[in-house]
Amino acid sequence: MKINQAVQILAYRSLYMIVYTLSLLPMTFLYAMASFAFFLSYYIIGYRKEVVFQNITRSFPDRQYGELHRIAKKFYTCFAAYFAEIIKSVSVRTEIMDKKIIFENLELIDQYVNSGRNVISCMGHCGNWEVLNFMPYKIQHDMYAVYKPLKSAIINMLMIKLRSRFGMKLIPDQSAVRHILTKKQSPAIYLFLADQYPRIKENGYRFKLLNQDTYVFSGMEKLALTTGSAVVYLHIVQVSKGNYKITCVPICSQAEILNKREITQRYVDLLTENINEEPYGWLWTHKRWKT
């Protein structure tokens, strides 16, 4: 076991050094690599092309074929560029990141935390959602990202390293409830990507999302209700290539005053608005409508 762990650590460090070295390259070169990756994934390999076109077509039944095709193509273009931006974030100077990412209404989160409440900040896979890792640099409170550990221990270690550079703390999803309940005296912000396909499908948490019946992850709402947290939606759009705006939109100041499903319904409505504003920015490769 110890030998296996040593091999994994060595592999992780070697992989990190490769990524770090790549991050030192000029952004124009990284974007050129991304363009080549787009060409391969879209024209040659056709990575999940059937899934992407099916998801987009069903989500926007009133749009013409040409528009749907443009959305899909731009999605692949942006998706490849996101990887270049993630690589660059490994070594890019903080002041450069600060110019590229605009946060609006952050004072709302400060207000909630200063009043003694935890904040559940939820979002979708919109735009380059990894830019949220920069958010702890902009606030004066602890911020935790709730994540599902990856099957590969090596890749999991790498992603934790990349995501924690600016102060983000990561918590495995199975430990989130216990962590928050044991930190009652230290209010903080907890980040959830809540648009993933849930492992447990609950009919009580099935909503209309983009014209389709969709099972939605219930853990975010249940955790907010259990802990009496405030809930905020993080609306992400791409202002221009490599530049993003994140707006903090209130869902509720006290989760316990809302009825069951109401928080999740508001989340679904805000996610829908986010996707409609920038349809190419959502992660269409996921099989969200398996059933």
Secondary structure, DSSP 8 states (H G I E B T S, - for coil): -HHHHHHHHHHHHHHHHHHHHHHTS-HHHHHHHHHHHHHIIIIIS-TTHHHHHHHHHHH-TTS-HHHHHHHHHHHHHHHHHHHHHHHHTTT--HHHHHHHEEEE-HHHHHHHHHTT--EEEEE-SBS-GGGGGGGGGG-SS-EEEEE---S-HHHHHHHHHHHTTTS-EEEEGGGHHHHHHTTTTS--EEEEE--S--SS--GGGEEEETTEEEE---HHHHHHHHHT-EEEEEEEEEEETTEEEEEEEEEES-GGGS-TTHHHHHHHHHHHHHHHHSGGGB-TTS-----
